[in-house]
Amino acid sequence: VSSAAMFNTVVMGGAQGYMQLASKILMPVSMSILGISLAGSVCGELKLETLAQAVKKTVIWILGLIMTVFVALLAMQSFITVPSDNVGIKAARFTVSNSVPFIGGAVSDSLSVMYGGIGIIRNNFGVFGIITGGVLILPSIISVLCYKLAFSLAASFSDLFGISQLTGLMKCAEGVSSIITAMLVSFLLMAVISISLMIFMAGGAV
């Protein structure tokens, strides 16, 4: 019992640590990619595209590494899993794996745990608890996805008219939007798991 409690504390602490790392470091660094690309598009002699791509790859690598470690921790011991052969879980895993940028595979592997966590929240707070959580983060995800679509369309039109500098900038903005989308999805995953862990450790219903 004590080892399980310690493990759950480590998982929750890791989730909180990741959220702090992403909001204080990864998000500002992602914004710097856009700034570097903007400077490169204004002054082509600087040749900053390679630097922007290097920073982008670094952020993606760190994000993927963190999610891989987090999923591995969940796989070692989890109290809120549901059967992975559930038809709904299979469909959700396929959708998430193909739609979430960069970390879709890691997030899809955690869906059964997230689904179990949502069940714990529903059992303790009802549907209102789920709706409240969705209202807090889903609008941000939808907003970023709309920006991503807008940047993609702008890149297509600028490429159509042969404005190469603007095309590169719009594609970079689309890439940054993809990174932010991946961060927000991971925030949602870890928030659900952290809340369910707190409920479980406080003796809430499972």
N, C-alpha and C positions, 0 to 999 in steps of 0.2 A: 504494500500500500504506500509506504513512504517513498519507494523508488518511483512508483507511478506518479505520485504527487510532484516529486522533484522533476521528473521528465516533462510533465505537463507545464510546470513553471518555466522550464528551459525553453519549451516551444513557444509559450506566450511571450517570454522575454525576447526571444529571437525575432518574433513578429514585430514587437514594439521597436526593437533595435533597427530592423529593416526599414520600418516606416520613417524613423528619424533620419537614417542614412539617405533614403530616397528623397525626402523633403528638403533636407539641409545640404546635400551634396549632389546627388544624381540629377535632381530637377534643375538646379542652377547651372550645372555643367551642360545639360541638354540645351538650355537656353543659350549658352555660349556658342553652341554649334551654329545656331541661327545667326548670331552676331558675327561669327567668323565668316560664314557664307555671304552675309550681307556686305561685309567689308571687301570680300573677294570679288563680288559682282560689281561693286562700285569702282574698284581699282583692280583691273585684271592683272596688272603687273605684279601684284603681291603673290599670286599663285597660292591661295589659301585653301583650295579645295581638298588637297591631300591632308592638311591639318584637320579640317572639319571632318573628313571621313575617318581619320584616326581616332579623334575624340568620340565620334559616334560609335565606332566599333568597340571602343573601350567601355562605354556606358552599357552597350548591349551585352558585352561579355560579363560585366559585373552583375547586371540584372539577371542574366541567365544562370550564373553561378549561384547567386543567392537563392533563387527559386529552386534550383536543383538540390541544394543542401536542405532547404526547408521541406521539400517533398520527401527527401530521404528520411528526415526526422519523423515526418508523419507516417511513413511506411514502416518504420521500426516499431512503433507502438501507437495505436490510435484507439480511442474509446468511443468515437462517434462515427465509425464507418457504417455504410450500408452496403448491401450486396452489389458488387460491380457489374453483375450480369443483368441488372435491372434495365429494361428496354429504354426508359427515360434517361437513365444515366449514360447508356451507350450513345444515344442520340446526342445528348448534351456534350459528351466528350468529343465526339466527331466534329460537332459544330465549333466548339471552343478551340480545338486543336488546329482547325483550318482558318479561324477568323481572328484570333488574338495574335498580334504581331510578336515575333521573337520568342515568346515564352508560352505559346499555345499548348505545346506538349506537356510542359510541367504543370500548367494550370489544369489541363484535362485529367492528369493523374491524381489531382487533389479534389476533383469534383465530388467523389463519394464522401470524403470527409466534410466538405463544405455543405453537401446536402444533409448530412447527419447533423451538422451544426445548426442549420436552418430549422431542422426538426426540434432541436433542444430549445431554440429561441421561441419557436411557435408554442411549444408546450408550456413555457414559463410566462410569455408575454402575449400570446395569441397572435393573430394575424396582424394586429396593430404594430407589434414589435418588428415584424418583417417589413411592413410598409414604411415605417419610420426609418429603418436602416436603408431601404432602397431610395427613399427621398433624399437622404444625406449624400449619397455618392453617385447614383445612376444619372442624375442630370449632368454631372461633370463629365461622365463617360460619353453621354450622348452629345454634349457640346463639343468635345474634342473630336469625336467622329465626324460631326458636321464640318468642323474646320478642316479635317483631313480630306474630306470629299471636296470642299471648296478649293483647297490648295492643289488637289489632283486635277480638277477641271481647269484651274488657272494655268497649270503647267502644260496641259494639253493645248489650250488656246495659244499660249505664248510660243509653244513649239510650232504650232500651225503657222503662225505669222513670222517665224524665224527669229524671235527675240531670245537668243541663246542664254544671255546673262539672266534674264528674268525666269527662264525655264529652269535653270540650275537652282536659283533661289527658291522657287516654288516647290521643286522636288525635295530640296533640303527641308523646307518647312513641313512638307508632308511626312518626311522621315522623322522629324522631331515630334510631330503629332502622333506617329505610330509608337514612339518610345513612351510618350506620356500616356497613351492609351494602355500600353502594357503595364506601366506603373500603377495606374488607377485600378485595373483589373486585379493586380496582385494586392493592392490595398484592400479591395473588396473581399478577396479571399481570406486574407490574414485577419481582417476585422471580424468576419463571421467566426473564424476559428478561435480568435482571442476571446470574444464575447461568450461563446459556448464553453470555452475552457473555464472562464471565471464562474459561469453558472454551475458547471460541474463541480469545481473545487469548493464552491459555496454550499454544495449539497442540493442544488436544484434538481428538478425532475429531468429524467433522460427519456 
